[in-house]
Amino acid sequence: MKRTSSVLDLVRHSLPLYVGAGGIATACHYCTTTLAVELAEIRPLVATIFGFSVGALVKYWLNYTLAFRSTAPHATTSSRFIVALALLMVINTVVFAILNEGFGIHYLIAQVATTIVLIGPGYWLHKEWVFDSDQR
């Protein structure tokens, strides 16, 4: 029972902070994407890759320090984060391409839908593997 209770406590603490960190990272992602499209006239698909990368840096720091309060070494978490990031970037790019280029949905609406799709797999990957202080 203690294990279940500690898992629930972790989720109650980490999930809202993960979502909050994600919100801040997403704002960075969207701002970068929008500026790249509107000011630099970069193709939306390329711009979202830049935006995703900026958001990822913000997300790593917030998740490591706040959401999961990881004590795992940065060498471990950062390498895991890069693997998770690569997987999530592939999903982001594929979903965005289908919505924006395949269905012709405006790039900002396509990005919102893509972000929603990434919440579940992202939380699971980060909680269970990337920032897990018990796994070395």
Summary of the structure (lengths in Angstrom):
residues: 136
radius of gyration: 15.8
end to end distance: 24.7
largest distance: 55.8
contacts: 411
relative contact order: 0.14
helix: 84%
strand: 0%
